[in-house]
Amino acid sequence: MATNKIDRIDREIAKTREKLAEYQNKLRELEAQKTEAENLQIVQLVRAVRMTPQELNALLSGGGIPGVGTPAPDAQEKEENHDEI
């Protein structure tokens, strides 16, 4: 009787390991699909703004886009600077 119970548990363990392997493979495939979709979206966004490779490199390195001025300070900053004078 105990052997039947052990055999049943062994079969359940084997079945669970198979399912686990299937789910791990599926997870890897889904993660790869997600990465590919994200990469495609990035490429499309870069192409949409028509950046040159040099501009993209400057933007990614934190230097901003060459030829584009820095944004003007907002009104609150102007008021604070005016009060200090």
NORMOTA-V996150 format. One record per backbone hydrogen bond with DSSP energy under -1.0 kcal/mol. CO is the residue of the C=O (numbers start at 1). NH is the residue of the N-H. If there is no record, write none. Layout:
# NORMOTA-V996150
CO:NH / CO:NH
This chain:
# NORMOTA-V996150
1:5 / 2:6 / 3:7 / 4:8 / 5:9 / 6:10 / 7:11 / 8:12 / 9:13 / 10:14 / 11:15 / 12:16 / 13:17 / 14:18 / 15:19 / 16:20 / 17:21 / 18:22 / 19:23 / 20:24 / 21:25 / 22:26 / 23:27 / 24:28 / 25:29 / 26:30 / 27:31 / 28:32 / 29:33 / 30:34 / 31:35 / 32:36 / 33:37 / 34:38 / 35:39 / 36:40 / 37:41 / 38:42 / 39:43 / 40:44 / 41:45 / 42:46 / 43:47 / 44:48 / 45:49 / 46:51 / 52:56 / 53:57 / 54:58 / 55:59 / 56:60 / 57:61 / 58:63 / 59:62 / 65:68 / 74:78 / 75:79 / 76:80 / 77:81 / 78:82 / 79:83 / 80:84
